Amino acid sequence: MLLTACTKAPAPDYQGTWKNTLEDPKLENALVIAKNGENYLITNTLKDKQTGKTEKKNPVPASVGQTGLLQVHAGPASVDFAIDGKNGNLIGSGSIYTKAK
């Protein structure tokens, strides 16, 4: 009996700070994605451009699914994120994010 292992491409590294490309005159929005074992925690941050005050939302768990997409688990719903292979942007939830330098 011969066993072979399926090799799949490694999932992208989603870690880092991702800034929303949507320009808002009052708020700057970013996602902070951190490894948590094999999974991730995502914290949504909102910065008031006028006062400089930053509000961090509670972290939500996320994991990489079989398709390589980052799946955010928020209540009964799930949101998928992917990294665009052409430009490296994070896409999901109707938004586009660029990785902060």
Secondary structure, DSSP 8 states (H G I E B T S, - for coil): ---------------EEEEE-S--SSEEEEEEEEEETTEEEEEEEEEETTT--EEE---EEEEE-TTS-EEEEETTEEEEEEE-TTT--EEETTEEEEE--
